[in-house]
Amino acid sequence: MTRLDIVDVGHSYMPGAEEERWALKPLRLTFEAGKTYALVGPSGCGKTTLLNILSGLVRPSQGHILFDGADVTALPTRARNIAQVFQFPVIYRSMTVYENLAFPLQCRRWDKARVDAKVRQVAEALDLDDRLHQPARRLTADDKQLISLGRGLVRDDVAAVLMDEPLTVIDPQLKHSLRRKIREITEQFGPTVIYVTHDQYEAMSIAQEVLVMKDGRAMQQGTPEQLFEAPSSTYVGYFIGSPAMNFLTLDRADGHLTLGGRPLTMAWDMPGGTTECQVGIRPEYVQVGTEPGPNTFPARLRDVRDHGPQRVLVMEVAGGLVRAKVPREDGVPASEEFLVRLPRAKALPYADGRLVLHS
């Protein structure tokens, strides 16, 4: 287990380009030893560039990479003592499962008994213990990817396990179980894990902390709960969650915030001098009804979307469209016109696209 520090690291693939065009803008991050992190964002946001800088495949244009305080920026990949799991499984097809898992240890001249004990421990955790002597070429894609992961976990001395979209080629029906398995084995062995994905569900289900990226910048780092409950920007609110967070434009009247002329109260104050004021609220917290009260607003039903055991009601209110996620058994409002309630404690203030929590 190793702590990874990223100190003012930035990178451009075009020498001499202005900083705004860099693939990775200068940033400072810390990945604590023994924790699992996910880098998530759309294609081209810089997450794979950051992973390649950590692995040593890319030398950053500026800044330093520290492993437990030691500067490894100039060290090649082979000297960083990391394990990598790529998008496509990298295994030795001519070897058995056992031989694939044992190979990194044999290269480090572990004695036979120690190799055997470690291989069997990891194979059991991966549910591969009954196939140890099976040729790797006969395995399914998900089992081959587990072997790739296992080759990193067998090593006691590995500094970090870096994974670059390892479930992309896995059958969608198998992804759920493989996500759970990755979470279980990383918790059991406790390596420092950096996991790259564009899939928010994957990131939230696997990682203890998630880093959302956009245009080469780190937008927010936090636990899945923190990113869901308090996105630091409208971008994170849109990116995390399905459906995305609702954002409604507010007006100011006599120093008070209003939505369609009706007062809206939040548990936090909106700072003065703000160009654009919005309220953000998750569809899970929007309430639908007919009884007037605080923070209730007239709405008109525009669409109903089926999400399995839940429905998403798309409604028009004065500040824009708002979505509510409701249980299927609640049904659909009989009338096209009704009221929506935005609970005060769940309504978050956004000023010029940024969350502002001033009580």
Sequence and secondary structure as in RCSB ss.txt:
>XXXX:A:sequence
MTRLDIVDVGHSYMPGAEEERWALKPLRLTFEAGKTYALVGPSGCGKTTLLNILSGLVRPSQGHILFDGADVTAL
PTRARNIAQVFQFPVIYRSMTVYENLAFPLQCRRWDKARVDAKVRQVAEALDLDDRLHQPARRLTADDKQLISLG
RGLVRDDVAAVLMDEPLTVIDPQLKHSLRRKIREITEQFGPTVIYVTHDQYEAMSIAQEVLVMKDGRAMQQGTPE
QLFEAPSSTYVGYFIGSPAMNFLTLDRADGHLTLGGRPLTMAWDMPGGTTECQVGIRPEYVQVGTEPGPNTFPAR
LRDVRDHGPQRVLVMEVAGGLVRAKVPREDGVPASEEFLVRLPRAKALPYADGRLVLHS
>XXXX:A:secstr
   EEEEEEEE SSTT  GGG SEEEEEEEE TT EEEEE STTSSHHHHHHHHHTSS  SEEEEEETTEE TT 
 GGGS EEEE SS    TTSBHHHHHHHHHHHTT  HHHHHHHHHHHHHHTT GGGTTSBGGGS HHHHHHHHHH
HHHT TT SEEEEESTTTTS HHHHHHHHHHHHHHHHHH   EEEEES HHHHHHH SEEEEEETTEEEEEE HH
HHHH  SBHHHHHHSSSS  EEEE EEETTEEEETTEE   SSB  TT S EEEEE GGG EEES   TTEEEEE
EEEEEEETTEEEEEEEETTEEEEEEEEGGG   SSSEEEEE  GGG EEEETTEE  B 
